[in-house]
């Protein structure tokens, strides 16, 4: 019964993550409508879907994580869900660019609670040896949401085109306005289900070493920074490449290949959904296979680096080919590999981080990843397209060049991380570097070596 309850909560958290990314990225399918109705440029749209959201999101992550590590996580998540659902629905009533930006800020505040809460709760619902699969399932929710946002948005947009509805202060609603209302509804339903079926789990304090005072956040950051920082920087570059495709891909398909909004949304969304889920769920399987002969941290880094390398030719093909189906083959290849590569940071956090500081470490990881991917990517693509390229294929060329360069940088970071892990021979919550800082602390069972949770023996 306890295991069924744990997986039920994990499923609800995963579905909430899916719809949060749809709410966040629905504007990608509406870019031409917004440009026409609100008189904005591609660069202004990039600011709207990127920095306007992510700056607020990142500023709230650490304060939210501080509360999450101390307060009732269920109530905090309900608050966040209500807020981002309301902001998404109210965006349908925006009559200016400034109003839409303000509502995006509110969306960011609500969604800032979800990631750290989910990682923290999943960590307490499952034992350390069991966390890999539910964590991968939750991360898959983000991938599904990111990659299928255009598909579900196209579904909502097609419905909106068949509806004649008059909205207060607006009059007859354009399809893009009804689309925003439609995509807000699933989060409201899931929020009610989470309220009814989820309970605040006991925090993982079974090990005395997991007391809040057993290891400080500063000590943990100093000893584990060499793992977290390169992994998060690399993930940010990888996520920038995949997010750029999902944000600017619909506009590229419409401008370069003459697809309608609905056609572009269905084609890109369906392709992204299938390959990305496959890629992400393959990560724990491949990592477990690779870990038969080496520490898990090293094995996971090797799989992630290999997937990043395989994505590079796909990115080039996706943006440089002038044929629709060849371009889509490149999209499928690149997004599948990038999804596999993206699983690394959250898996490392589950493996190495204690429950008492897990939300804050997760918040740091999300801060770095989203600052690079959403803070830079959506604006970089139209800037490169306008400055370097011309014509209907300009967006595709910009996507290819920026994606190849970003993944090249991510690959170098992962190779460096792999070298550090080989030198440390680490595979558990505490590194040898913790030894001097925690010399006065007793040695607890979770620090033993051969159970897969402690440092590997020489």
Sine and cosine of phi, psi and omega as CSV:
sin_phi,cos_phi,sin_psi,cos_psi,sin_omega,cos_omega
0.00,0.00,-0.68,0.73,0.00,-1.00
-0.89,0.45,-0.65,0.76,0.00,-1.00
-0.91,0.40,-0.64,0.77,0.04,-1.00
-0.90,0.44,-0.65,0.76,0.04,-1.00
-0.90,0.44,-0.66,0.75,0.00,-1.00
-0.89,0.47,-0.69,0.72,0.00,-1.00
-0.95,0.30,-0.49,0.87,0.08,-1.00
-0.90,0.43,-0.72,0.70,0.03,-1.00
-0.90,0.43,-0.67,0.75,0.04,-1.00
-0.87,0.50,-0.66,0.75,0.02,-1.00
-0.89,0.45,-0.68,0.73,0.02,-1.00
-0.90,0.43,-0.67,0.74,0.04,-1.00
-0.89,0.45,-0.63,0.78,0.01,-1.00
-0.91,0.41,-0.70,0.71,0.02,-1.00
-0.91,0.41,-0.61,0.79,0.09,-1.00
-0.88,0.48,-0.62,0.78,0.04,-1.00
-0.91,0.42,-0.65,0.76,0.04,-1.00
-0.84,0.54,-0.79,0.61,-0.08,-1.00
-0.95,0.32,-0.46,0.89,0.05,-1.00
-0.91,0.42,-0.62,0.78,0.03,-1.00
-0.96,0.29,-0.55,0.83,0.08,-1.00
-0.89,0.45,-0.72,0.69,0.03,-1.00
-0.87,0.49,-0.58,0.81,-0.03,-1.00
-0.95,0.31,-0.59,0.80,-0.16,-0.99
-0.93,-0.37,0.12,0.99,0.00,-1.00
-0.85,0.52,-0.48,0.88,-0.03,-1.00
-0.90,0.45,-0.36,0.93,-0.02,-1.00
-0.86,0.50,-0.57,0.82,0.02,-1.00
-0.99,0.15,-0.28,0.96,-0.11,-0.99
-0.98,-0.22,0.19,0.98,-0.15,-0.99
-0.84,0.54,-0.73,0.69,-0.04,-1.00
-0.93,0.36,-0.59,0.81,0.08,-1.00
-0.89,0.45,-0.69,0.72,0.00,-1.00
-0.92,0.40,-0.63,0.78,0.03,-1.00
-0.88,0.47,-0.62,0.79,-0.02,-1.00
-0.97,0.26,-0.71,0.70,-0.09,-1.00
-0.98,0.19,-0.61,0.79,-0.07,-1.00
-0.97,-0.26,0.01,1.00,0.07,-1.00
0.83,0.55,0.85,0.52,0.01,-1.00
-0.86,-0.51,0.31,-0.95,0.00,-1.00
-0.99,-0.12,0.12,-0.99,0.06,-1.00
-0.87,0.49,-0.64,0.77,-0.03,-1.00
-0.93,0.37,-0.65,0.76,0.07,-1.00
-0.88,0.47,-0.63,0.77,0.05,-1.00
-0.90,0.44,-0.65,0.76,0.05,-1.00
-0.86,0.51,-0.64,0.77,0.06,-1.00
-0.91,0.41,-0.65,0.76,-0.02,-1.00
-0.88,0.47,-0.73,0.68,-0.09,-1.00
-1.00,0.06,-0.25,0.97,-0.02,-1.00
-0.95,-0.32,-1.00,-0.09,-0.09,-1.00
-0.83,0.56,-0.63,0.78,-0.02,-1.00
-0.86,0.51,-0.56,0.83,0.04,-1.00
-0.99,0.12,-0.78,0.62,-0.25,-0.97
-0.97,0.26,-0.48,0.88,0.03,-1.00
-0.89,0.45,-0.74,0.67,0.05,-1.00
-0.90,0.44,-0.70,0.72,0.01,-1.00
-0.84,0.55,-0.74,0.67,-0.04,-1.00
-0.93,0.36,-0.60,0.80,0.03,-1.00
-0.90,0.44,-0.50,0.87,-0.02,-1.00
-1.00,0.05,-0.30,0.95,-0.13,-0.99
-0.86,0.51,-0.79,0.61,-0.07,-1.00
-0.93,0.36,-0.70,0.72,0.11,-0.99
-0.86,0.51,-0.64,0.77,0.03,-1.00
-0.90,0.44,-0.67,0.74,0.00,-1.00
-0.91,0.43,-0.59,0.81,0.06,-1.00
-0.86,0.51,-0.69,0.72,0.04,-1.00
-0.93,0.37,-0.63,0.77,-0.06,-1.00
-0.90,0.44,-0.62,0.79,0.01,-1.00
-0.94,0.33,-0.15,0.99,-0.10,-0.99
-0.80,-0.60,-0.50,0.87,-0.12,-0.99
-0.96,-0.27,0.01,-1.00,0.01,-1.00
-0.94,0.35,0.91,-0.42,-0.11,-0.99
-0.95,0.33,-0.55,0.84,0.01,-1.00
-0.89,0.46,-0.73,0.69,-0.01,-1.00
-0.91,0.41,-0.62,0.79,0.03,-1.00
-0.90,0.43,-0.63,0.78,0.00,-1.00
-0.93,0.37,-0.62,0.78,0.04,-1.00
-0.88,0.48,-0.68,0.73,0.05,-1.00
-0.86,0.51,-0.74,0.67,-0.02,-1.00
-0.89,0.46,-0.65,0.76,-0.02,-1.00
-0.90,0.44,-0.70,0.71,0.02,-1.00
-0.88,0.48,-0.66,0.75,-0.06,-1.00
-0.92,0.39,-0.76,0.65,-0.08,-1.00
-0.95,0.33,-0.49,0.87,0.07,-1.00
-0.91,0.42,-0.69,0.72,0.01,-1.00
-0.90,0.44,-0.66,0.75,-0.02,-1.00
-0.91,0.41,-0.60,0.80,0.03,-1.00
-0.91,0.42,-0.73,0.69,-0.01,-1.00
-0.91,0.41,-0.65,0.76,-0.01,-1.00
-0.93,0.36,-0.35,0.94,0.05,-1.00
-0.88,0.47,-0.40,0.92,0.04,-1.00
-0.91,0.43,-0.33,0.94,-0.04,-1.00
-0.99,-0.17,0.05,1.00,-0.01,-1.00
-0.90,0.43,0.70,-0.71,0.00,-1.00
-0.88,-0.47,0.11,0.99,0.05,-1.00
-0.45,-0.89,0.30,-0.95,0.04,-1.00
-0.87,0.49,-0.65,0.76,-0.02,-1.00
-0.90,0.43,-0.64,0.77,0.04,-1.00
-0.90,0.43,-0.65,0.76,0.00,-1.00
-0.91,0.40,-0.62,0.78,0.06,-1.00
-0.88,0.47,-0.69,0.72,0.00,-1.00
-0.87,0.49,-0.68,0.74,0.02,-1.00
-0.93,0.37,-0.54,0.84,0.08,-1.00
-0.91,0.42,-0.55,0.83,0.06,-1.00
-0.90,0.45,-0.67,0.74,0.05,-1.00
-0.90,0.44,-0.62,0.78,0.08,-1.00
-0.86,0.52,-0.68,0.73,-0.01,-1.00
-0.90,0.45,-0.64,0.77,0.01,-1.00
-0.87,0.49,-0.72,0.70,-0.02,-1.00
-0.91,0.42,-0.68,0.73,-0.07,-1.00
-0.97,0.25,-0.28,0.96,-0.01,-1.00
-0.89,0.45,-0.37,0.93,-0.03,-1.00
-0.99,0.16,-0.45,0.89,-0.24,-0.97
-0.91,0.41,-0.80,0.59,-0.09,-1.00
-0.85,0.52,-0.82,0.57,0.01,-1.00
-0.87,0.49,-0.62,0.79,0.02,-1.00
-0.90,0.44,-0.71,0.70,-0.06,-1.00
-0.89,0.45,-0.72,0.69,0.01,-1.00
-0.89,0.46,-0.64,0.77,0.01,-1.00
-0.91,0.41,-0.71,0.70,-0.03,-1.00
-0.92,0.40,-0.71,0.70,0.01,-1.00
-0.87,0.49,-0.63,0.78,0.04,-1.00
-0.88,0.47,-0.48,0.88,0.01,-1.00
-1.00,-0.02,-0.30,0.95,0.02,-1.00
-0.99,0.12,-0.39,0.92,-0.07,-1.00
-0.80,-0.60,0.46,-0.89,0.07,-1.00
-0.95,0.32,0.23,-0.97,-0.03,-1.00
-0.85,0.52,-0.61,0.79,-0.03,-1.00
-0.96,0.28,-0.27,0.96,-0.07,-1.00
-0.97,-0.25,-0.07,1.00,-0.17,-0.99
-0.97,0.25,-0.35,0.94,-0.12,-0.99
-0.87,0.50,-0.76,0.65,-0.06,-1.00
-0.93,0.38,-0.77,0.63,0.02,-1.00
-0.89,0.46,-0.54,0.84,0.07,-1.00
-0.91,0.42,-0.68,0.74,0.04,-1.00
-0.89,0.46,-0.62,0.79,0.03,-1.00
-0.90,0.43,-0.69,0.72,0.02,-1.00
-0.90,0.44,-0.72,0.69,0.03,-1.00
-0.88,0.48,-0.56,0.83,0.06,-1.00
-0.87,0.50,-0.52,0.85,0.04,-1.00
-0.88,0.48,-0.66,0.75,0.07,-1.00
-0.90,0.44,-0.65,0.76,0.03,-1.00
-0.92,0.40,-0.69,0.72,0.04,-1.00
-0.87,0.49,-0.71,0.71,0.00,-1.00
-0.89,0.46,-0.70,0.72,-0.01,-1.00
-0.90,0.43,-0.72,0.69,-0.12,-0.99
-0.99,0.12,-0.41,0.91,-0.02,-1.00
-0.98,-0.19,0.04,1.00,-0.03,-1.00
-0.84,0.55,-0.67,0.75,0.00,-1.00
-0.92,0.38,-0.56,0.83,0.02,-1.00
-0.91,0.41,-0.79,0.62,-0.01,-1.00
-0.93,0.38,-0.54,0.84,0.07,-1.00
-0.92,0.40,-0.64,0.77,0.05,-1.00
-0.90,0.44,-0.62,0.78,0.05,-1.00
-0.88,0.48,-0.71,0.70,0.02,-1.00
-0.92,0.39,-0.62,0.78,-0.01,-1.00
-0.92,0.40,-0.65,0.76,0.03,-1.00
-0.89,0.45,-0.65,0.76,0.08,-1.00
-0.89,0.45,-0.68,0.73,-0.05,-1.00
-0.89,0.46,-0.54,0.84,0.00,-1.00
-0.93,0.37,-0.33,0.94,-0.01,-1.00
-1.00,-0.09,0.00,1.00,-0.08,-1.00
-0.94,-0.33,0.70,-0.71,0.14,-0.99
-0.94,-0.34,0.95,-0.32,-0.10,-0.99
-0.68,-0.73,0.67,-0.75,0.04,-1.00
-0.98,-0.22,0.83,-0.56,0.00,-1.00
-0.97,-0.25,0.57,-0.82,0.06,-1.00
-0.85,0.53,0.68,-0.73,0.01,-1.00
0.93,0.36,-0.16,0.99,-0.06,-1.00
-0.94,-0.33,-0.67,0.75,-0.13,-0.99
1.00,-0.03,-0.57,-0.82,0.02,-1.00
-0.91,0.43,0.84,-0.54,-0.13,-0.99
-0.99,0.15,0.74,-0.67,0.12,-0.99
-0.94,0.33,0.39,-0.92,-0.03,-1.00
-0.83,0.55,-0.57,0.82,-0.05,-1.00
-0.92,0.40,-0.51,0.86,0.02,-1.00
-0.94,0.34,-0.70,0.72,0.02,-1.00
-0.92,0.39,-0.52,0.85,0.06,-1.00
-0.88,0.48,-0.67,0.75,0.01,-1.00
-0.90,0.44,-0.63,0.77,0.04,-1.00
-0.91,0.41,-0.67,0.75,-0.05,-1.00
-0.90,0.44,-0.69,0.73,-0.06,-1.00
-0.96,0.28,-0.26,0.97,0.03,-1.00
-0.98,0.20,-0.39,0.92,-0.12,-0.99
-0.91,0.41,-0.68,0.73,-0.02,-1.00
-0.85,0.52,-0.60,0.80,0.02,-1.00
-0.90,0.44,-0.60,0.80,0.03,-1.00
-0.90,0.44,-0.69,0.73,0.01,-1.00
-0.91,0.42,-0.72,0.70,0.00,-1.00
-0.91,0.42,-0.57,0.82,0.06,-1.00
-0.88,0.48,-0.64,0.77,0.05,-1.00
-0.91,0.42,-0.69,0.72,0.00,-1.00
-0.89,0.45,-0.66,0.75,0.04,-1.00
-0.89,0.46,-0.65,0.76,0.03,-1.00
-0.87,0.49,-0.63,0.78,-0.07,-1.00
-0.98,0.20,-0.62,0.79,-0.20,-0.98
-0.95,-0.32,-0.26,0.96,-0.03,-1.00
-1.00,-0.09,0.57,-0.82,0.10,-0.99
-0.83,-0.56,0.49,-0.87,0.07,-1.00
-0.92,0.39,0.90,-0.44,-0.03,-1.00
-0.97,0.23,0.40,-0.92,0.13,-0.99
-0.91,0.42,0.67,-0.74,0.04,-1.00
-0.95,0.30,0.53,-0.85,-0.10,-0.99
-0.96,0.30,1.00,-0.01,0.03,-1.00
-0.86,-0.51,0.37,0.93,0.00,-1.00
-0.89,0.45,-0.60,0.80,0.06,-1.00
-1.00,0.06,0.79,-0.62,0.04,-1.00
-0.85,0.53,-0.48,0.88,0.00,-1.00
-0.94,0.35,-0.14,0.99,0.00,-1.00
-0.99,-0.11,0.22,0.98,0.11,-0.99
-0.91,0.42,0.54,-0.84,0.01,-1.00
-0.81,0.58,-0.49,0.87,-0.04,-1.00
-1.00,-0.07,0.02,1.00,-0.05,-1.00
-0.96,0.28,-0.58,0.82,0.08,-1.00
-0.54,-0.84,0.79,-0.62,-0.04,-1.00
-0.99,0.15,0.35,-0.94,0.05,-1.00
-0.89,0.46,-0.64,0.77,0.01,-1.00
-0.89,0.45,-0.70,0.72,0.03,-1.00
-0.89,0.46,-0.70,0.71,0.00,-1.00
-0.89,0.45,-0.67,0.74,-0.01,-1.00
-0.90,0.43,-0.64,0.77,0.00,-1.00
-0.91,0.41,-0.65,0.76,-0.06,-1.00
-0.99,0.16,-0.49,0.87,-0.08,-1.00
-0.96,-0.29,-0.05,1.00,-0.01,-1.00
-0.84,0.55,-0.55,0.83,-0.01,-1.00
-0.91,0.41,-0.33,0.94,0.08,-1.00
-1.00,-0.04,-0.79,0.61,-0.14,-0.99
-0.92,0.38,-0.71,0.71,-0.14,-0.99
-0.89,0.45,-0.80,0.59,0.02,-1.00
-0.90,0.43,-0.57,0.82,0.02,-1.00
-0.90,0.43,-0.66,0.75,-0.02,-1.00
-0.96,0.27,-0.62,0.78,0.06,-1.00
-0.89,0.46,-0.71,0.71,0.03,-1.00
-0.89,0.45,-0.68,0.74,0.01,-1.00
-0.90,0.44,-0.58,0.81,0.05,-1.00
-0.88,0.47,-0.67,0.74,0.03,-1.00
-0.93,0.38,-0.65,0.76,0.04,-1.00
-0.90,0.44,-0.71,0.70,-0.01,-1.00
-0.91,0.41,-0.53,0.85,0.05,-1.00
-0.88,0.48,-0.65,0.76,0.00,-1.00
-0.92,0.39,-0.73,0.68,-0.03,-1.00
-0.94,0.33,-0.64,0.77,0.00,-1.00
-0.91,0.41,-0.60,0.80,0.01,-1.00
-0.88,0.47,-0.64,0.77,0.04,-1.00
-0.90,0.44,-0.70,0.71,-0.06,-1.00
-0.96,0.27,-0.44,0.90,0.02,-1.00
-0.99,0.10,-0.73,0.68,-0.08,-1.00
-0.99,-0.16,-0.16,0.99,0.01,-1.00
-0.85,0.53,-0.73,0.68,0.02,-1.00
-0.84,0.54,-0.70,0.71,0.02,-1.00
-0.89,0.45,-0.63,0.78,0.04,-1.00
-0.89,0.46,-0.72,0.70,-0.01,-1.00
-0.91,0.42,-0.59,0.80,0.01,-1.00
-0.95,0.32,-0.68,0.74,-0.07,-1.00
-0.98,0.19,-0.64,0.77,-0.09,-1.00
-1.00,0.04,-0.54,0.84,-0.12,-0.99
-0.88,-0.47,0.07,1.00,0.13,-0.99
0.95,0.30,0.34,0.94,0.02,-1.00
-0.97,0.23,0.45,-0.89,0.14,-0.99
-0.98,0.20,0.16,-0.99,0.02,-1.00
-0.86,0.51,-0.72,0.69,-0.03,-1.00
-0.91,0.42,-0.69,0.72,0.02,-1.00
-0.88,0.47,-0.71,0.71,0.01,-1.00
-0.89,0.45,-0.66,0.75,0.00,-1.00
-0.90,0.43,-0.72,0.70,0.01,-1.00
-0.91,0.42,-0.71,0.70,-0.07,-1.00
-0.92,0.40,-0.78,0.63,-0.01,-1.00
-0.93,0.37,-0.67,0.74,-0.04,-1.00
-0.90,0.43,-0.71,0.70,-0.02,-1.00
-0.91,0.41,-0.68,0.73,0.03,-1.00
-0.88,0.48,-0.75,0.66,-0.03,-1.00
-0.88,0.47,-0.67,0.74,-0.05,-1.00
-0.88,0.48,-0.76,0.65,-0.08,-1.00
-0.91,0.42,-0.78,0.62,-0.11,-0.99
-0.95,0.31,-0.56,0.83,-0.06,-1.00
-0.95,0.30,-0.67,0.74,0.05,-1.00
-0.90,0.44,-0.67,0.74,0.05,-1.00
-0.87,0.50,-0.71,0.71,-0.01,-1.00
-0.90,0.43,-0.69,0.73,-0.06,-1.00
-0.93,0.36,-0.70,0.72,-0.02,-1.00
-0.95,0.31,-0.31,0.95,0.07,-1.00
-0.96,0.27,-0.35,0.94,-0.08,-1.00
-0.87,0.49,-0.80,0.60,-0.02,-1.00
-0.90,0.44,-0.52,0.86,0.03,-1.00
-0.92,0.39,-0.75,0.66,0.01,-1.00
-0.91,0.40,-0.63,0.77,-0.01,-1.00
-0.92,0.40,-0.63,0.78,0.03,-1.00
-0.91,0.42,-0.64,0.77,0.06,-1.00
-0.89,0.46,-0.71,0.71,-0.03,-1.00
-0.93,0.37,-0.49,0.87,-0.06,-1.00
-0.97,0.26,-0.05,1.00,0.06,-1.00
-0.89,0.45,-0.44,0.90,-0.09,-1.00
-0.87,-0.49,0.13,0.99,-0.04,-1.00
-0.32,-0.95,0.24,-0.97,0.02,-1.00
-0.85,0.52,0.50,-0.87,-0.07,-1.00
-0.88,0.48,-0.63,0.78,-0.01,-1.00
-0.87,0.49,-0.69,0.72,0.02,-1.00
-0.91,0.42,-0.69,0.72,0.00,-1.00
-0.88,0.48,-0.70,0.71,-0.01,-1.00
-0.90,0.44,-0.63,0.77,0.02,-1.00
-0.91,0.41,-0.63,0.77,0.02,-1.00
-0.90,0.44,-0.69,0.72,0.01,-1.00
-0.90,0.43,-0.68,0.73,-0.01,-1.00
-0.90,0.44,-0.66,0.75,0.02,-1.00
-0.91,0.42,-0.67,0.74,0.01,-1.00
-0.89,0.45,-0.66,0.75,0.01,-1.00
-0.91,0.43,-0.63,0.78,0.03,-1.00
-0.89,0.46,-0.69,0.72,0.01,-1.00
-0.89,0.46,-0.63,0.77,-0.01,-1.00
-0.94,0.34,-0.39,0.92,-0.02,-1.00
-0.96,0.26,-0.41,0.91,-0.13,-0.99
-0.88,0.48,-0.77,0.63,0.04,-1.00
-0.89,0.45,-0.53,0.85,0.05,-1.00
-0.91,0.43,-0.64,0.77,0.03,-1.00
-0.90,0.44,-0.67,0.75,0.03,-1.00
-0.89,0.46,-0.69,0.73,-0.01,-1.00
-0.91,0.42,-0.65,0.76,-0.05,-1.00
-0.88,0.48,-0.67,0.75,-0.10,-1.00
-1.00,-0.06,-0.38,0.93,-0.11,-0.99
-0.99,-0.15,-0.33,0.94,-0.01,-1.00
-0.97,0.25,0.63,-0.78,0.05,-1.00
-1.00,-0.05,0.00,1.00,0.01,-1.00
-0.97,-0.22,0.74,-0.67,-0.11,-0.99
-0.84,0.54,-0.77,0.64,-0.14,-0.99
-0.96,0.28,-0.50,0.87,0.10,-0.99
-0.93,0.36,-0.66,0.75,0.05,-1.00
-0.87,0.49,-0.68,0.73,0.00,-1.00
-0.93,0.37,-0.52,0.86,0.10,-0.99
-0.89,0.45,-0.65,0.76,0.08,-1.00
-0.90,0.43,-0.63,0.77,0.06,-1.00
-0.86,0.50,-0.74,0.68,-0.01,-1.00
-0.88,0.47,-0.71,0.70,0.00,-1.00
-0.88,0.47,-0.73,0.68,-0.07,-1.00
-0.94,0.35,-0.70,0.71,-0.05,-1.00
-0.93,0.38,-0.59,0.81,0.06,-1.00
-0.89,0.46,-0.71,0.70,0.01,-1.00
-0.93,0.37,-0.65,0.76,0.00,-1.00
-0.91,0.42,-0.59,0.81,0.05,-1.00
-0.89,0.45,-0.66,0.75,0.06,-1.00
-0.89,0.45,-0.67,0.74,-0.03,-1.00
-0.92,0.38,-0.46,0.89,-0.11,-0.99
-0.96,0.28,-0.27,0.96,-0.10,-0.99
-0.96,0.29,-0.23,0.97,-0.17,-0.98
-0.86,0.51,-0.79,0.61,-0.11,-0.99
-0.86,0.51,-0.72,0.70,-0.04,-1.00
-0.92,0.39,-0.56,0.83,0.05,-1.00
-0.93,0.38,-0.63,0.78,0.05,-1.00
-0.91,0.42,-0.63,0.78,0.01,-1.00
-0.91,0.42,-0.70,0.72,0.02,-1.00
-0.89,0.45,-0.55,0.83,-0.05,-1.00
-0.98,0.20,-0.58,0.82,-0.19,-0.98
-0.94,-0.34,-0.21,0.98,-0.19,-0.98
-0.96,-0.30,0.69,-0.73,0.03,-1.00
-0.98,0.20,0.45,-0.90,-0.13,-0.99
-0.88,0.48,-0.57,0.82,-0.10,-1.00
-0.92,0.38,-0.28,0.96,0.01,-1.00
-0.79,-0.61,0.16,0.99,-0.14,-0.99
-0.91,0.42,-0.65,0.76,-0.03,-1.00
-0.89,0.45,-0.64,0.77,-0.01,-1.00
-0.95,0.32,-0.61,0.80,0.08,-1.00
-0.91,0.41,-0.66,0.75,0.06,-1.00
-0.88,0.47,-0.66,0.75,0.02,-1.00
-0.88,0.48,-0.65,0.76,0.04,-1.00
-0.89,0.46,-0.69,0.72,0.00,-1.00
-0.88,0.48,-0.72,0.69,0.01,-1.00
-0.91,0.42,-0.60,0.80,0.03,-1.00
-0.85,0.53,-0.78,0.63,-0.03,-1.00
-0.91,0.42,-0.74,0.67,-0.07,-1.00
-0.89,0.45,-0.73,0.69,-0.07,-1.00
-0.97,0.22,-0.49,0.87,0.05,-1.00
-0.87,0.49,-0.67,0.75,0.01,-1.00
-0.97,0.26,-0.76,0.65,-0.16,-0.99
-0.96,0.27,-0.79,0.62,-0.07,-1.00
-1.00,-0.02,-0.46,0.89,0.01,-1.00
-0.96,0.28,-0.50,0.87,-0.08,-1.00
-0.94,-0.35,-0.74,0.67,-0.16,-0.99
-0.81,0.59,-0.80,0.60,-0.07,-1.00
-0.87,0.49,-0.48,0.88,0.01,-1.00
-1.00,0.04,-0.56,0.83,-0.04,-1.00
-0.88,0.47,-0.66,0.75,-0.09,-1.00
-0.87,0.49,-0.80,0.60,0.00,-1.00
-0.92,0.40,-0.51,0.86,0.04,-1.00
-0.90,0.43,-0.74,0.67,0.03,-1.00
-0.89,0.45,-0.67,0.74,-0.02,-1.00
-0.87,0.49,-0.67,0.74,-0.03,-1.00
-0.97,0.22,-0.56,0.83,-0.09,-1.00
-0.99,0.13,-0.52,0.85,-0.15,-0.99
-0.93,-0.37,-0.60,0.80,-0.13,-0.99
-0.89,-0.45,0.16,-0.99,0.02,-1.00
-0.55,-0.84,0.33,-0.94,0.07,-1.00
1.00,0.00,-0.02,-1.00,-0.08,-1.00
-0.92,0.38,-0.35,0.94,-0.02,-1.00
-1.00,-0.06,0.12,0.99,-0.06,-1.00
-0.87,0.50,-0.69,0.73,0.00,-1.00
-0.88,0.47,-0.67,0.74,0.01,-1.00
-0.89,0.46,-0.69,0.72,0.03,-1.00
-0.88,0.48,-0.67,0.74,0.01,-1.00
-0.90,0.43,-0.64,0.77,0.04,-1.00
-0.88,0.47,-0.67,0.74,-0.03,-1.00
-0.92,0.40,-0.75,0.66,-0.06,-1.00
-0.90,0.44,-0.75,0.66,-0.03,-1.00
-0.91,0.41,-0.62,0.79,-0.01,-1.00
-0.92,0.40,-0.69,0.73,0.01,-1.00
-0.90,0.44,-0.70,0.72,0.00,-1.00
-0.91,0.41,-0.66,0.75,-0.01,-1.00
-0.91,0.42,-0.70,0.72,-0.01,-1.00
-0.94,0.35,-0.53,0.85,0.10,-0.99
-0.88,0.48,-0.69,0.72,0.06,-1.00
-0.90,0.43,-0.64,0.77,0.02,-1.00
-0.90,0.44,-0.63,0.78,0.01,-1.00
-0.90,0.44,-0.66,0.75,0.03,-1.00
-0.89,0.45,-0.66,0.75,0.02,-1.00
-0.90,0.44,-0.64,0.77,-0.01,-1.00
-0.94,0.33,-0.57,0.82,0.07,-1.00
-0.91,0.41,-0.61,0.79,0.04,-1.00
-0.92,0.39,-0.68,0.73,0.04,-1.00
-0.87,0.49,-0.67,0.75,0.01,-1.00
-0.87,0.50,-0.66,0.75,0.02,-1.00
-0.90,0.45,-0.67,0.74,0.01,-1.00
-0.90,0.44,-0.66,0.75,0.01,-1.00
-0.92,0.40,-0.60,0.80,0.04,-1.00
-0.90,0.43,-0.60,0.80,0.03,-1.00
-0.94,0.33,-0.59,0.80,-0.07,-1.00
-0.99,0.11,-0.45,0.89,-0.08,-1.00
0.79,0.62,0.82,0.57,-0.10,-0.99
-0.96,-0.29,0.61,-0.79,0.08,-1.00
-0.40,-0.92,0.66,0.75,-0.02,-1.00
-0.27,-0.96,-0.11,-0.99,-0.14,-0.99
-0.94,0.34,-0.35,0.94,0.01,-1.00
-0.78,-0.63,0.71,-0.70,0.09,-1.00
-1.00,0.05,0.23,-0.97,0.11,-0.99
-0.88,0.47,-0.44,0.90,0.03,-1.00
-0.89,0.46,-0.37,0.93,0.05,-1.00
-0.96,0.28,-0.31,0.95,-0.18,-0.98
-0.85,0.52,-0.71,0.71,-0.04,-1.00
-0.94,0.34,-0.63,0.78,-0.03,-1.00
-0.95,0.33,-0.50,0.87,-0.07,-1.00
-0.93,-0.37,0.45,0.89,-0.10,-1.00
-0.87,0.50,-0.50,0.86,-0.04,-1.00
-0.99,0.14,-0.20,0.98,-0.03,-1.00
-0.99,0.14,0.60,-0.80,0.04,-1.00
-0.93,0.38,0.38,-0.93,0.02,-1.00
-1.00,0.04,0.87,-0.50,-0.07,-1.00
-0.96,-0.27,0.25,-0.97,-0.09,-1.00
-0.83,0.55,-0.53,0.85,-0.08,-1.00
-0.94,0.33,-0.12,0.99,0.02,-1.00
-1.00,-0.08,0.02,1.00,0.02,-1.00
-0.94,0.34,0.37,-0.93,-0.24,-0.97
-1.00,-0.01,-0.72,0.69,-0.23,-0.97
-1.00,0.10,0.05,1.00,0.06,-1.00
-1.00,0.02,0.12,0.99,0.04,-1.00
0.99,0.11,0.10,1.00,-0.05,-1.00
-0.90,-0.43,-0.23,0.97,-0.02,-1.00
-0.90,-0.44,-0.05,-1.00,-0.02,-1.00
-0.91,0.41,0.62,-0.78,0.03,-1.00
-0.93,0.37,0.59,-0.81,0.01,-1.00
-0.94,0.33,0.40,-0.92,0.06,-1.00
-0.91,0.42,0.00,0.00,0.00,0.00
